[in-house]
Amino acid sequence: MTRADGGRRHKRASWITAWFAIDAVVALAPPIYWAADGQTAPILGVPAAVFYFVAVAVCITASIAAAYTAEARNGEAN
């Protein structure tokens, strides 16, 4: 049986996999207690929970961009 990619195997960099795993843990386990306890100090003038979600969004966006760039360098991105 032949492979659709011409027999080539693409190996994803381990740092990309680790970064996405960290993103998943951080995004799926937010500190909800920050919003519930009502005694949070603002970070840069923004409530801590809002700052957390913005920081997570930036981190996930950066990981997607880094993964795309790494794959583009290897000629794997379309």
mmCIF file as gemmi writes it, N, C-alpha and C atoms, coordinates in Angstrom:
data_model
loop_
_atom_site.group_PDB
_atom_site.id
_atom_site.type_symbol
_atom_site.label_atom_id
_atom_site.label_alt_id
_atom_site.label_comp_id
_atom_site.label_asym_id
_atom_site.label_entity_id
_atom_site.label_seq_id
_atom_site.pdbx_PDB_ins_code
_atom_site.Cartn_x
_atom_site.Cartn_y
_atom_site.Cartn_z
_atom_site.occupancy
_atom_site.B_iso_or_equiv
_atom_site.pdbx_formal_charge
_atom_site.auth_seq_id
_atom_site.auth_asym_id
_atom_site.pdbx_PDB_model_num
ATOM 1 N N . MET Axp A 1 ? 0.841 -1.176 0 1 0 ? 1 A 1
ATOM 2 C CA . MET Axp A 1 ? 0 0 0 1 0 ? 1 A 1
ATOM 3 C C . MET Axp A 1 ? 0.887 1.241 0 1 0 ? 1 A 1
ATOM 4 N N . THR Axp A 2 ? 0.564 2.178 -0.83 1 0 ? 2 A 1
ATOM 5 C CA . THR Axp A 2 ? 1.354 3.396 -0.897 1 0 ? 2 A 1
ATOM 6 C C . THR Axp A 2 ? 0.694 4.493 -0.084 1 0 ? 2 A 1
ATOM 7 N N . ARG Axp A 3 ? 1.53 5.365 0.373 1 0 ? 3 A 1
ATOM 8 C CA . ARG Axp A 3 ? 1.016 6.492 1.167 1 0 ? 3 A 1
ATOM 9 C C . ARG Axp A 3 ? 0.7 7.653 0.248 1 0 ? 3 A 1
ATOM 10 N N . ALA Axp A 4 ? -0.266 8.464 0.648 1 0 ? 4 A 1
ATOM 11 C CA . ALA Axp A 4 ? -0.696 9.596 -0.173 1 0 ? 4 A 1
ATOM 12 C C . ALA Axp A 4 ? 0.389 10.666 -0.282 1 0 ? 4 A 1
ATOM 13 N N . ASP Axp A 5 ? 1.301 10.717 0.702 1 0 ? 5 A 1
ATOM 14 C CA . ASP Axp A 5 ? 2.333 11.751 0.676 1 0 ? 5 A 1
ATOM 15 C C . ASP Axp A 5 ? 3.625 11.263 0.026 1 0 ? 5 A 1
ATOM 16 N N . GLY Axp A 6 ? 3.553 10.188 -0.737 1 0 ? 6 A 1
ATOM 17 C CA . GLY Axp A 6 ? 4.726 9.713 -1.463 1 0 ? 6 A 1
ATOM 18 C C . GLY Axp A 6 ? 5.695 8.934 -0.586 1 0 ? 6 A 1
ATOM 19 N N . GLY Axp A 7 ? 5.245 8.414 0.542 1 0 ? 7 A 1
ATOM 20 C CA . GLY Axp A 7 ? 6.104 7.625 1.404 1 0 ? 7 A 1
ATOM 21 C C . GLY Axp A 7 ? 6.899 8.438 2.412 1 0 ? 7 A 1
ATOM 22 N N . ARG Axp A 8 ? 6.785 9.742 2.362 1 0 ? 8 A 1
ATOM 23 C CA . ARG Axp A 8 ? 7.519 10.581 3.315 1 0 ? 8 A 1
ATOM 24 C C . ARG Axp A 8 ? 6.757 10.653 4.624 1 0 ? 8 A 1
ATOM 25 N N . ARG Axp A 9 ? 7.487 10.609 5.712 1 0 ? 9 A 1
ATOM 26 C CA . ARG Axp A 9 ? 6.871 10.768 7.034 1 0 ? 9 A 1
ATOM 27 C C . ARG Axp A 9 ? 7.301 12.114 7.579 1 0 ? 9 A 1
ATOM 28 N N . HIS Axp A 10 ? 6.332 12.886 8.041 1 0 ? 10 A 1
ATOM 29 C CA . HIS Axp A 10 ? 6.609 14.191 8.628 1 0 ? 10 A 1
ATOM 30 C C . HIS Axp A 10 ? 6.67 14.048 10.135 1 0 ? 10 A 1
ATOM 31 N N . LYS Axp A 11 ? 7.766 14.486 10.689 1 0 ? 11 A 1
ATOM 32 C CA . LYS Axp A 11 ? 7.901 14.444 12.143 1 0 ? 11 A 1
ATOM 33 C C . LYS Axp A 11 ? 7.687 15.833 12.685 1 0 ? 11 A 1
ATOM 34 N N . ARG Axp A 12 ? 6.689 15.943 13.546 1 0 ? 12 A 1
ATOM 35 C CA . ARG Axp A 12 ? 6.4 17.239 14.172 1 0 ? 12 A 1
ATOM 36 C C . ARG Axp A 12 ? 7.422 17.475 15.265 1 0 ? 12 A 1
ATOM 37 N N . ALA Axp A 13 ? 7.887 18.693 15.373 1 0 ? 13 A 1
ATOM 38 C CA . ALA Axp A 13 ? 8.861 19.039 16.405 1 0 ? 13 A 1
ATOM 39 C C . ALA Axp A 13 ? 8.235 18.826 17.774 1 0 ? 13 A 1
ATOM 40 N N . SER Axp A 14 ? 9.013 18.27 18.694 1 0 ? 14 A 1
ATOM 41 C CA . SER Axp A 14 ? 8.481 17.956 20.022 1 0 ? 14 A 1
ATOM 42 C C . SER Axp A 14 ? 8.116 19.216 20.799 1 0 ? 14 A 1
ATOM 43 N N . TRP Axp A 15 ? 8.796 20.322 20.51 1 0 ? 15 A 1
ATOM 44 C CA . TRP Axp A 15 ? 8.457 21.543 21.234 1 0 ? 15 A 1
ATOM 45 C C . TRP Axp A 15 ? 7.089 22.067 20.835 1 0 ? 15 A 1
ATOM 46 N N . ILE Axp A 16 ? 6.665 21.802 19.597 1 0 ? 16 A 1
ATOM 47 C CA . ILE Axp A 16 ? 5.329 22.215 19.166 1 0 ? 16 A 1
ATOM 48 C C . ILE Axp A 16 ? 4.276 21.408 19.918 1 0 ? 16 A 1
ATOM 49 N N . THR Axp A 17 ? 4.48 20.113 20.001 1 0 ? 17 A 1
ATOM 50 C CA . THR Axp A 17 ? 3.542 19.258 20.721 1 0 ? 17 A 1
ATOM 51 C C . THR Axp A 17 ? 3.457 19.65 22.184 1 0 ? 17 A 1
ATOM 52 N N . ALA Axp A 18 ? 4.587 19.919 22.806 1 0 ? 18 A 1
ATOM 53 C CA . ALA Axp A 18 ? 4.596 20.321 24.218 1 0 ? 18 A 1
ATOM 54 C C . ALA Axp A 18 ? 3.887 21.661 24.404 1 0 ? 18 A 1
ATOM 55 N N . TRP Axp A 19 ? 4.125 22.602 23.496 1 0 ? 19 A 1
ATOM 56 C CA . TRP Axp A 19 ? 3.498 23.916 23.607 1 0 ? 19 A 1
ATOM 57 C C . TRP Axp A 19 ? 1.976 23.8 23.497 1 0 ? 19 A 1
ATOM 58 N N . PHE Axp A 20 ? 1.485 22.976 22.56 1 0 ? 20 A 1
ATOM 59 C CA . PHE Axp A 20 ? 0.042 22.793 22.427 1 0 ? 20 A 1
ATOM 60 C C . PHE Axp A 20 ? -0.538 22.079 23.65 1 0 ? 20 A 1
ATOM 61 N N . ALA Axp A 21 ? 0.197 21.153 24.237 1 0 ? 21 A 1
ATOM 62 C CA . ALA Axp A 21 ? -0.278 20.482 25.456 1 0 ? 21 A 1
ATOM 63 C C . ALA Axp A 21 ? -0.398 21.48 26.604 1 0 ? 21 A 1
ATOM 64 N N . ILE Axp A 22 ? 0.584 22.35 26.743 1 0 ? 22 A 1
ATOM 65 C CA . ILE Axp A 22 ? 0.531 23.383 27.783 1 0 ? 22 A 1
ATOM 66 C C . ILE Axp A 22 ? -0.631 24.327 27.519 1 0 ? 22 A 1
ATOM 67 N N . ASP Axp A 23 ? -0.841 24.701 26.259 1 0 ? 23 A 1
ATOM 68 C CA . ASP Axp A 23 ? -1.979 25.553 25.907 1 0 ? 23 A 1
ATOM 69 C C . ASP Axp A 23 ? -3.297 24.913 26.324 1 0 ? 23 A 1
ATOM 70 N N . ALA Axp A 24 ? -3.434 23.617 26.063 1 0 ? 24 A 1
ATOM 71 C CA . ALA Axp A 24 ? -4.676 22.921 26.408 1 0 ? 24 A 1
ATOM 72 C C . ALA Axp A 24 ? -4.918 22.923 27.91 1 0 ? 24 A 1
ATOM 73 N N . VAL Axp A 25 ? -3.881 22.642 28.688 1 0 ? 25 A 1
ATOM 74 C CA . VAL Axp A 25 ? -4.031 22.615 30.144 1 0 ? 25 A 1
ATOM 75 C C . VAL Axp A 25 ? -4.388 24.004 30.667 1 0 ? 25 A 1
ATOM 76 N N . VAL Axp A 26 ? -3.691 25.011 30.205 1 0 ? 26 A 1
ATOM 77 C CA . VAL Axp A 26 ? -3.927 26.375 30.683 1 0 ? 26 A 1
ATOM 78 C C . VAL Axp A 26 ? -5.312 26.874 30.263 1 0 ? 26 A 1
ATOM 79 N N . ALA Axp A 27 ? -5.734 26.567 29.049 1 0 ? 27 A 1
ATOM 80 C CA . ALA Axp A 27 ? -7.032 27.046 28.567 1 0 ? 27 A 1
ATOM 81 C C . ALA Axp A 27 ? -8.198 26.293 29.2 1 0 ? 27 A 1
ATOM 82 N N . LEU Axp A 28 ? -8.013 25.013 29.482 1 0 ? 28 A 1
ATOM 83 C CA . LEU Axp A 28 ? -9.111 24.208 30.011 1 0 ? 28 A 1
ATOM 84 C C . LEU Axp A 28 ? -9.205 24.218 31.527 1 0 ? 28 A 1
ATOM 85 N N . ALA Axp A 29 ? -8.215 24.778 32.202 1 0 ? 29 A 1
ATOM 86 C CA . ALA Axp A 29 ? -8.23 24.812 33.666 1 0 ? 29 A 1
ATOM 87 C C . ALA Axp A 29 ? -7.976 26.228 34.172 1 0 ? 29 A 1
ATOM 88 N N . PRO Axp A 30 ? -8.867 27.157 33.826 1 0 ? 30 A 1
ATOM 89 C CA . PRO Axp A 30 ? -8.637 28.545 34.263 1 0 ? 30 A 1
ATOM 90 C C . PRO Axp A 30 ? -8.918 28.712 35.751 1 0 ? 30 A 1
ATOM 91 N N . PRO Axp A 31 ? -8.308 29.685 36.352 1 0 ? 31 A 1
ATOM 92 C CA . PRO Axp A 31 ? -8.561 29.946 37.77 1 0 ? 31 A 1
ATOM 93 C C . PRO Axp A 31 ? -9.884 30.695 37.963 1 0 ? 31 A 1
ATOM 94 N N . ILE Axp A 32 ? -10.982 29.963 37.891 1 0 ? 32 A 1
ATOM 95 C CA . ILE Axp A 32 ? -12.317 30.546 38.02 1 0 ? 32 A 1
ATOM 96 C C . ILE Axp A 32 ? -12.49 31.208 39.383 1 0 ? 32 A 1
ATOM 97 N N . TYR Axp A 33 ? -11.781 30.707 40.38 1 0 ? 33 A 1
ATOM 98 C CA . TYR Axp A 33 ? -11.915 31.256 41.728 1 0 ? 33 A 1
ATOM 99 C C . TYR Axp A 33 ? -11.532 32.733 41.777 1 0 ? 33 A 1
ATOM 100 N N . TRP Axp A 34 ? -10.729 33.208 40.817 1 0 ? 34 A 1
ATOM 101 C CA . TRP Axp A 34 ? -10.392 34.634 40.775 1 0 ? 34 A 1
ATOM 102 C C . TRP Axp A 34 ? -11.656 35.472 40.627 1 0 ? 34 A 1
ATOM 103 N N . ALA Axp A 35 ? -12.535 35.041 39.74 1 0 ? 35 A 1
ATOM 104 C CA . ALA Axp A 35 ? -13.765 35.799 39.512 1 0 ? 35 A 1
ATOM 105 C C . ALA Axp A 35 ? -14.766 35.593 40.643 1 0 ? 35 A 1
ATOM 106 N N . ALA Axp A 36 ? -14.718 34.442 41.307 1 0 ? 36 A 1
ATOM 107 C CA . ALA Axp A 36 ? -15.701 34.116 42.336 1 0 ? 36 A 1
ATOM 108 C C . ALA Axp A 36 ? -15.391 34.745 43.69 1 0 ? 36 A 1
ATOM 109 N N . ASP Axp A 37 ? -14.132 34.899 44.048 1 0 ? 37 A 1
ATOM 110 C CA . ASP Axp A 37 ? -13.825 35.377 45.397 1 0 ? 37 A 1
ATOM 111 C C . ASP Axp A 37 ? -13.984 36.889 45.545 1 0 ? 37 A 1
ATOM 112 N N . GLY Axp A 38 ? -13.91 37.632 44.455 1 0 ? 38 A 1
ATOM 113 C CA . GLY Axp A 38 ? -14.138 39.062 44.495 1 0 ? 38 A 1
ATOM 114 C C . GLY Axp A 38 ? -13.014 39.867 45.128 1 0 ? 38 A 1
ATOM 115 N N . GLN Axp A 39 ? -11.912 39.256 45.51 1 0 ? 39 A 1
ATOM 116 C CA . GLN Axp A 39 ? -10.811 39.958 46.159 1 0 ? 39 A 1
ATOM 117 C C . GLN Axp A 39 ? -9.547 39.907 45.308 1 0 ? 39 A 1
ATOM 118 N N . THR Axp A 40 ? -9.693 40.198 44.052 1 0 ? 40 A 1
ATOM 119 C CA . THR Axp A 40 ? -8.528 40.141 43.16 1 0 ? 40 A 1
ATOM 120 C C . THR Axp A 40 ? -7.986 41.541 42.925 1 0 ? 40 A 1
ATOM 121 N N . ALA Axp A 41 ? -6.713 41.621 42.834 1 0 ? 41 A 1
ATOM 122 C CA . ALA Axp A 41 ? -6.059 42.892 42.508 1 0 ? 41 A 1
ATOM 123 C C . ALA Axp A 41 ? -5.958 42.998 40.989 1 0 ? 41 A 1
ATOM 124 N N . PRO Axp A 42 ? -6.25 44.142 40.437 1 0 ? 42 A 1
ATOM 125 C CA . PRO Axp A 42 ? -6.134 44.287 38.981 1 0 ? 42 A 1
ATOM 126 C C . PRO Axp A 42 ? -4.683 44.166 38.511 1 0 ? 42 A 1
ATOM 127 N N . ILE Axp A 43 ? -4.531 43.612 37.333 1 0 ? 43 A 1
ATOM 128 C CA . ILE Axp A 43 ? -3.217 43.495 36.698 1 0 ? 43 A 1
ATOM 129 C C . ILE Axp A 43 ? -3.23 44.457 35.52 1 0 ? 43 A 1
ATOM 130 N N . LEU Axp A 44 ? -2.367 45.447 35.556 1 0 ? 44 A 1
ATOM 131 C CA . LEU Axp A 44 ? -2.321 46.483 34.53 1 0 ? 44 A 1
ATOM 132 C C . LEU Axp A 44 ? -3.667 47.18 34.365 1 0 ? 44 A 1
ATOM 133 N N . GLY Axp A 45 ? -4.398 47.316 35.465 1 0 ? 45 A 1
ATOM 134 C CA . GLY Axp A 45 ? -5.681 47.999 35.437 1 0 ? 45 A 1
ATOM 135 C C . GLY Axp A 45 ? -6.844 47.164 34.946 1 0 ? 45 A 1
ATOM 136 N N . VAL Axp A 46 ? -6.608 45.889 34.674 1 0 ? 46 A 1
ATOM 137 C CA . VAL Axp A 46 ? -7.636 44.99 34.176 1 0 ? 46 A 1
ATOM 138 C C . VAL Axp A 46 ? -7.876 43.925 35.236 1 0 ? 46 A 1
ATOM 139 N N . PRO Axp A 47 ? -9.121 43.5 35.461 1 0 ? 47 A 1
ATOM 140 C CA . PRO Axp A 47 ? -9.353 42.418 36.419 1 0 ? 47 A 1
ATOM 141 C C . PRO Axp A 47 ? -8.511 41.184 36.075 1 0 ? 47 A 1
ATOM 142 N N . ALA Axp A 48 ? -8.07 40.488 37.1 1 0 ? 48 A 1
ATOM 143 C CA . ALA Axp A 48 ? -7.154 39.363 36.899 1 0 ? 48 A 1
ATOM 144 C C . ALA Axp A 48 ? -7.726 38.296 35.982 1 0 ? 48 A 1
ATOM 145 N N . ALA Axp A 49 ? -9.007 37.988 36.099 1 0 ? 49 A 1
ATOM 146 C CA . ALA Axp A 49 ? -9.609 36.95 35.254 1 0 ? 49 A 1
ATOM 147 C C . ALA Axp A 49 ? -9.595 37.363 33.78 1 0 ? 49 A 1
ATOM 148 N N . VAL Axp A 50 ? -9.896 38.616 33.501 1 0 ? 50 A 1
ATOM 149 C CA . VAL Axp A 50 ? -9.872 39.101 32.113 1 0 ? 50 A 1
ATOM 150 C C . VAL Axp A 50 ? -8.444 39.08 31.579 1 0 ? 50 A 1
ATOM 151 N N . PHE Axp A 51 ? -7.488 39.513 32.385 1 0 ? 51 A 1
ATOM 152 C CA . PHE Axp A 51 ? -6.083 39.49 31.984 1 0 ? 51 A 1
ATOM 153 C C . PHE Axp A 51 ? -5.646 38.061 31.668 1 0 ? 51 A 1
ATOM 154 N N . TYR Axp A 52 ? -6.078 37.099 32.492 1 0 ? 52 A 1
ATOM 155 C CA . TYR Axp A 52 ? -5.726 35.689 32.287 1 0 ? 52 A 1
ATOM 156 C C . TYR Axp A 52 ? -6.224 35.209 30.922 1 0 ? 52 A 1
ATOM 157 N N . PHE Axp A 53 ? -7.504 35.471 30.619 1 0 ? 53 A 1
ATOM 158 C CA . PHE Axp A 53 ? -8.058 34.979 29.362 1 0 ? 53 A 1
ATOM 159 C C . PHE Axp A 53 ? -7.428 35.656 28.151 1 0 ? 53 A 1
ATOM 160 N N . VAL Axp A 54 ? -7.097 36.914 28.259 1 0 ? 54 A 1
ATOM 161 C CA . VAL Axp A 54 ? -6.4 37.6 27.16 1 0 ? 54 A 1
ATOM 162 C C . VAL Axp A 54 ? -4.994 37.02 26.989 1 0 ? 54 A 1
ATOM 163 N N . ALA Axp A 55 ? -4.3 36.776 28.095 1 0 ? 55 A 1
ATOM 164 C CA . ALA Axp A 55 ? -2.955 36.193 28.031 1 0 ? 55 A 1
ATOM 165 C C . ALA Axp A 55 ? -2.993 34.789 27.429 1 0 ? 55 A 1
ATOM 166 N N . VAL Axp A 56 ? -3.989 33.994 27.787 1 0 ? 56 A 1
ATOM 167 C CA . VAL Axp A 56 ? -4.126 32.647 27.217 1 0 ? 56 A 1
ATOM 168 C C . VAL Axp A 56 ? -4.393 32.732 25.714 1 0 ? 56 A 1
ATOM 169 N N . ALA Axp A 57 ? -5.25 33.655 25.307 1 0 ? 57 A 1
ATOM 170 C CA . ALA Axp A 57 ? -5.547 33.814 23.883 1 0 ? 57 A 1
ATOM 171 C C . ALA Axp A 57 ? -4.301 34.206 23.103 1 0 ? 57 A 1
ATOM 172 N N . VAL Axp A 58 ? -3.498 35.1 23.653 1 0 ? 58 A 1
ATOM 173 C CA . VAL Axp A 58 ? -2.259 35.516 22.988 1 0 ? 58 A 1
ATOM 174 C C . VAL Axp A 58 ? -1.287 34.34 22.903 1 0 ? 58 A 1
ATOM 175 N N . CYS Axp A 59 ? -1.182 33.558 23.965 1 0 ? 59 A 1
ATOM 176 C CA . CYS Axp A 59 ? -0.272 32.403 23.976 1 0 ? 59 A 1
ATOM 177 C C . CYS Axp A 59 ? -0.704 31.352 22.947 1 0 ? 59 A 1
ATOM 178 N N . ILE Axp A 60 ? -1.997 31.074 22.859 1 0 ? 60 A 1
ATOM 179 C CA . ILE Axp A 60 ? -2.483 30.1 21.886 1 0 ? 60 A 1
ATOM 180 C C . ILE Axp A 60 ? -2.266 30.601 20.46 1 0 ? 60 A 1
ATOM 181 N N . THR Axp A 61 ? -2.516 31.875 20.226 1 0 ? 61 A 1
ATOM 182 C CA . THR Axp A 61 ? -2.277 32.447 18.905 1 0 ? 61 A 1
ATOM 183 C C . THR Axp A 61 ? -0.804 32.369 18.524 1 0 ? 61 A 1
ATOM 184 N N . ALA Axp A 62 ? 0.069 32.665 19.492 1 0 ? 62 A 1
ATOM 185 C CA . ALA Axp A 62 ? 1.517 32.576 19.236 1 0 ? 62 A 1
ATOM 186 C C . ALA Axp A 62 ? 1.934 31.147 18.929 1 0 ? 62 A 1
ATOM 187 N N . SER Axp A 63 ? 1.34 30.159 19.608 1 0 ? 63 A 1
ATOM 188 C CA . SER Axp A 63 ? 1.716 28.766 19.346 1 0 ? 63 A 1
ATOM 189 C C . SER Axp A 63 ? 1.277 28.32 17.957 1 0 ? 63 A 1
ATOM 190 N N . ILE Axp A 64 ? 0.111 28.773 17.519 1 0 ? 64 A 1
ATOM 191 C CA . ILE Axp A 64 ? -0.349 28.431 16.171 1 0 ? 64 A 1
ATOM 192 C C . ILE Axp A 64 ? 0.56 29.066 15.12 1 0 ? 64 A 1
ATOM 193 N N . ALA Axp A 65 ? 0.914 30.321 15.334 1 0 ? 65 A 1
ATOM 194 C CA . ALA Axp A 65 ? 1.815 31 14.394 1 0 ? 65 A 1
ATOM 195 C C . ALA Axp A 65 ? 3.189 30.342 14.374 1 0 ? 65 A 1
ATOM 196 N N . ALA Axp A 66 ? 3.709 29.955 15.534 1 0 ? 66 A 1
ATOM 197 C CA . ALA Axp A 66 ? 5.018 29.3 15.603 1 0 ? 66 A 1
ATOM 198 C C . ALA Axp A 66 ? 4.982 27.931 14.931 1 0 ? 66 A 1
ATOM 199 N N . ALA Axp A 67 ? 3.906 27.177 15.129 1 0 ? 67 A 1
ATOM 200 C CA . ALA Axp A 67 ? 3.789 25.864 14.489 1 0 ? 67 A 1
ATOM 201 C C . ALA Axp A 67 ? 3.709 26.011 12.977 1 0 ? 67 A 1
ATOM 202 N N . TYR Axp A 68 ? 2.95 26.981 12.51 1 0 ? 68 A 1
ATOM 203 C CA . TYR Axp A 68 ? 2.857 27.209 11.065 1 0 ? 68 A 1
ATOM 204 C C . TYR Axp A 68 ? 4.209 27.602 10.487 1 0 ? 68 A 1
ATOM 205 N N . THR Axp A 69 ? 4.909 28.489 11.185 1 0 ? 69 A 1
ATOM 206 C CA . THR Axp A 69 ? 6.226 28.922 10.708 1 0 ? 69 A 1
ATOM 207 C C . THR Axp A 69 ? 7.206 27.755 10.667 1 0 ? 69 A 1
ATOM 208 N N . ALA Axp A 70 ? 7.195 26.905 11.696 1 0 ? 70 A 1
ATOM 209 C CA . ALA Axp A 70 ? 8.101 25.755 11.735 1 0 ? 70 A 1
ATOM 210 C C . ALA Axp A 70 ? 7.794 24.788 10.605 1 0 ? 70 A 1
ATOM 211 N N . GLU Axp A 71 ? 6.495 24.546 10.333 1 0 ? 71 A 1
ATOM 212 C CA . GLU Axp A 71 ? 6.139 23.648 9.256 1 0 ? 71 A 1
ATOM 213 C C . GLU Axp A 71 ? 6.425 24.262 7.89 1 0 ? 71 A 1
ATOM 214 N N . ALA Axp A 72 ? 6.271 25.563 7.771 1 0 ? 72 A 1
ATOM 215 C CA . ALA Axp A 72 ? 6.566 26.226 6.497 1 0 ? 72 A 1
ATOM 216 C C . ALA Axp A 72 ? 8.043 26.138 6.175 1 0 ? 72 A 1
ATOM 217 N N . ARG Axp A 73 ? 8.885 26.218 7.185 1 0 ? 73 A 1
ATOM 218 C CA . ARG Axp A 73 ? 10.33 26.086 6.956 1 0 ? 73 A 1
ATOM 219 C C . ARG Axp A 73 ? 10.687 24.694 6.453 1 0 ? 73 A 1
ATOM 220 N N . ASN Axp A 74 ? 9.934 23.68 6.907 1 0 ? 74 A 1
ATOM 221 C CA . ASN Axp A 74 ? 10.199 22.312 6.474 1 0 ? 74 A 1
ATOM 222 C C . ASN Axp A 74 ? 9.473 21.965 5.171 1 0 ? 74 A 1
ATOM 223 N N . GLY Axp A 75 ? 8.71 22.906 4.64 1 0 ? 75 A 1
ATOM 224 C CA . GLY Axp A 75 ? 7.99 22.665 3.394 1 0 ? 75 A 1
ATOM 225 C C . GLY Axp A 75 ? 6.733 21.848 3.562 1 0 ? 75 A 1
ATOM 226 N N . GLU Axp A 76 ? 6.196 21.768 4.786 1 0 ? 76 A 1
ATOM 227 C CA . GLU Axp A 76 ? 5.014 20.956 5.038 1 0 ? 76 A 1
ATOM 228 C C . GLU Axp A 76 ? 3.73 21.747 4.946 1 0 ? 76 A 1
ATOM 229 N N . ALA Axp A 77 ? 3.783 23.057 5.102 1 0 ? 77 A 1
ATOM 230 C CA . ALA Axp A 77 ? 2.566 23.877 5.066 1 0 ? 77 A 1
ATOM 231 C C . ALA Axp A 77 ? 2.159 24.119 3.63 1 0 ? 77 A 1
ATOM 232 N N . ASN Axp A 78 ? 0.858 24.169 3.417 1 0 ? 78 A 1
ATOM 233 C CA . ASN Axp A 78 ? 0.358 24.413 2.052 1 0 ? 78 A 1
ATOM 234 C C . ASN Axp A 78 ? 0.093 25.864 1.85 1 0 ? 78 A 1
